[in-house]
Amino acid sequence: MLIKIEHPYPVRSSEITPEAQYWDRRQFMRMGAAAAGLALAGCAPEDPAENSKSPLSALKTVKTTNMAGSENITAYDDITHYNNFYEFGTGKTDPALNAATLRTRPWSVVVDGECEAPGVIDLEDLMRPHALEERVYRHRCVEAWSLVAPWVGFPLGDLLKRFKPTSKGKYVSFQTLLDERQMPETARGVLDFPYREGLRIDEALHPLAFLSVGLYGKVLPNQNGAPLRLTLPWKYGFKSIKSIVRIRFTERMPMTTWNQLAPNEYGFYANVNPTVDHPRWSQSRERRLGELFKRETLMFNGYPEVAPLYAGMDLRVNY
């Protein structure tokens, strides 16, 4: 992105959640006060970006799927205090400090464009038909840092099908809330707000594409994109748009924020591809939050099942 690369986040290895402990919920309950720091035992610590002084509410899920192999889940404090969310500041710690002004209820989403059943729908009505599930995904930021997060939500495709896209709906665009009262940093004009993103319809319908409403078993913290964000584990992080208020089916490729600002650096597809360097740094290696040493970046971030979506495409051109 158009900012200076920051030093690795200073995380102690002792703060990283061991995978075996995370999957054993009863052991977390026995961990007592230690688990409170990770917000998994139903007593999350107060966070400056929450809407109130109450802990974030727990979410009921029907299943948990580990899609990150044997990797450790990144510590809750790191995931919630090292963020890109320019509506609340350009520094990695700014969103956690400033996002308390975001009001996530009531919340509605406009769904329109090339579909048979457009409308404005309340968030609760949007979620009601979907059984929440928890998915552990790897994520890679274009700035060469990465994490492993346990999201709670439902498949994006399940939602999109409810609105019956027509044959002209070849793409899906997304838009973030724009409200200078709640997001005062937008007045600075760092980006052309509101933030916009987009996918091809077949990408949006892929089983890995996920709409997240929670993190670590609880509702999303504001700085992580509350109350509704996109989660695309095979693409760079800037594609996972936060605080969504509009979803639109389009016939033509939609304009997206970073692609519009710097098309030579941020392509529409933004697939994690270690063979295509960013003009200002290499994408071949990454630093996982909580780790000292860099690791090799995996093609499609280690999700080869999406490769058929791009069969026959030159991924050095369609970056």
N, C-alpha and C positions, 0 to 999 in steps of 0.2 A: 504494500500500500504506500501511499505518498507520505510516509512518516519514517523517521529514523528507527532502525531496529533496536529494540531495547535489550538490555542484558537479560539472561535467563532468570526466571522467577526463583527467588531463594526459598526452595522447599526442602525440608528435611525428609530424608527417606522414611523416618519413623511416622510421618504424617500420611503416608500413602496407605490406602486400605488394601490389605491382603485379600485376594479374590476369595479364598476359602472362607474367610470370616464374613465377607459380604453375603455370600450365598446362604450361610447358616444364620438365619434371622434370629433364632433363639439364642445363639451365642452373643449376638449383638445386644440383645436384651440383658444378658448377664453382664455385659461390659459396663453397664450403668453410666456413670458420669462421663466416661471416655467416649461412649457412643453419642452422647449429647453433642459433642463437638462435630460429629459427622451427620447429625440430624436424621438418624435412622431409627432411633428408638422411640419416636413420638414426642421428643422433647428438644426440638431444634433450638439453638441459641438465637437470641434476637439478632437481627441483621439490619443495618441502616437502610437497606433498600426495600424492606417489607412495607406493605401498606398500613400496618398497625404494629402495636407492641406485642401482639400475639404471635406464637410460633406458626410457621407455615403449616397448613393443614395436610394431613396424610391422605394419600390416594389409594383406593382399592384397585388392585390389578388382578386380572384373570390368569396371567402367566408371565414368566420371566424367561427371556432368551438371551443367552450370552453369544454375541456376534463379534467378540473381540479375542477369541481364543483364550489362552492362559494368561493374558496380560493383566497386570494389576489395574484396578479402577483408580483413577486420579482422585485425590483427597477432595472432599466436599468444599473445604475452604479455598482450595486453589481454583476449582471450577467456578466458584461464585465470586472470586476476587481478582481474576485475571481475565478480562473480557474486552472484546471489541464491540462497542455500541456507541457510535459517534454522536447519537442524539443526547448522550449524557457525558460527553468528553472524549478526547482522543487518546488519553493515557489509559493504560491497561487497568489501573485501579480506580479510574474516574467513575465508571458505571456503578460500582458497588457503593460509592460515596454519594452519588447524585441521583440515583434512580428512584429514591423514595417519593419523588413528586409524581411518578406515574400511577394513575388510578386504573386498576385492571377490572373493576366492576362498577357499573354495568359495562359490558363489552359486546359489540356486534360486528359481524363481518358481512360485507357486500360480496355476493357471488353473481357474476353477470357475464356478458359477452356471448360467445357462440355456444349457447346451451339452451335446452328446452325449458328448464325450470329455474330461472334466475330469481334472486330475491335478497332481502336483508334478513339475516338470521342471528338471533341472540346466541352468545357463546354456549350457554347451557343447552339450548336446543341443538346447536351444532354438534355437541359432544354426546347427547343423550343416546343415540342409536348405537354408539360404538363402545364395545367393551375395552377398557383400558388395559394395555399390556406394558411390560417393562422390557426395554431392549438396551443391551450394553453395546455401544458402538465405539470404534476408534474414530478420531477426528484429526484432521491436519489443517493447520492454518497456512495461508500462502506465505506468511512471515517466518516459516520454518520452525514453528513450535506445534506441539500436538498434545492430545489428552485422550483418556478413555472415560466415557461418561455413561451412567445408567439413566436413560430417559424414560419417561412414562407418557404414553399417548396412543395413537392408532395410525394405521396405514393411510397415507395421503390418498391413495387411489380409492379407498372405500368411501371417503368423503366426496371426492370429485364425481364419482359415478352417480351419487344422489341427485346431482344437478343436470344429468343427462347431456353431456357435451355432444354437439352435432359433428358431422363430418368436417365442418370448417374449423372446428376447435383443434388446431394442430399444436398449439402452445398454451401454456398456462403462465400467467403473470401474477405477481404477488406485490402487495404494497404495505409498508409499515405506517403506523399512526404518525401524523404530523400535527403537533399541538405545542406551540411555543410556550404556553403556560406550564405544561407538564414536562416539556423537553426544551428548556431554555437554551441549550447548546445549539439547537437548530438555527437560532437567530444569527449565529456567527458565519453561516454559509460555508462551512468546511466542505460539505457535499451539497449536491443539488437535491435537497429533500423535497418530497418524501422518498425514503429509501425504496428501491424497486428491484425485484429479481424476477427470473423467469426460467422455465424448463420447457423442453419438448414434451408433448403429451405422453409419449411412451416412457420418458424418464419419470414423469410425475406418477405414472401408473405402476412403475416398477415396485415390487414388494419391499425393497429396502427404503424407499422414500417414506418418511414418517412425519407426522404432525405431533409435536410434543407439547404437553400441557403440564408436565411435571419433571422433576429431577431428583434422584436419590429417594424415590418413594413419596415425595411431597410435591405440592404445587410449585410451579416455577418461581424462583426469585425474579424480581423485576429486571435485574441486570442481565439475566440469562434469557430474556425475551418473553416475559409474561405478557398476557396469559396464554398466547398461542404462537408457536414458532415452528419453522420448518427444520427438519434434521435430515441431512443428506450425507451419509458417511463416506461416499466415494468421491465427493467434491470438496474443494477448498472451502474453508469456513465461511467466507463472505457470501456464499450461495445460500446459507441457512438463515434466511431472513427472520427477524424477530418482530414481535408485537404486531401480528398481521391483522389488517382491517379490511383488505380487499383481495379477492381472488377473481381473476378474469380469464376466460377462454378466448384466445385470439387466433386468427388465421395466419398472421405473420409473426415472425420472431419479435418479441417485445424488447424494448430498450431496457437495459438494466443499469443500475447506478454506477458501478465501477467500470463496466465496459464502456459506458458513455464518457466517463471522466478520463480514462486512460486505456483506450482499446489496445495499445501496443503492449500493455502489461497484464490486463485482465480480460480474458476472452469470455464469450458467452457461456461456453461449456464448463470451464473451470474444473475439469477432471484432474484429480491428483495424478500427475505424470512426472516422475523423477527425471525423465530424459529431456524435458522442456524447462529450461531455466527461466526464472524471472529475469528481466533485463538487468536488475541490480543485485541479484544474488542467486545462488544455486538452489535447486529444489531437490537435489539428490539425497540430502540428509536432513534430519529433523531432531529437535530436542523435546522429549516428552517432559511435561511439567512434573517435577519431583525427581528427575534423573540428572546426573552430572554430565553424562556423555551422550553424544549424538548417536542416532541409529540410522540405518538405511531407510529411505522412504520407499514404500511399496507402491507398485502400479495400482491405480484405482484405490489406493490406501489399503490394499489387501482384500478387496472385494471383487474378485475376478468374474463373479456372476453377472456383472453389469457390462462386461466386454461386448456381448452380442448387440447391445444398443448402438455401438459405434463401429460395427463391422463395415469395412470398406472405406472408412473415413481416415484421412491423414490427421492424426492427433497432434502433429506439430504445427499444422495450419489451423485446425479447429481446436485451439487450446482453451 
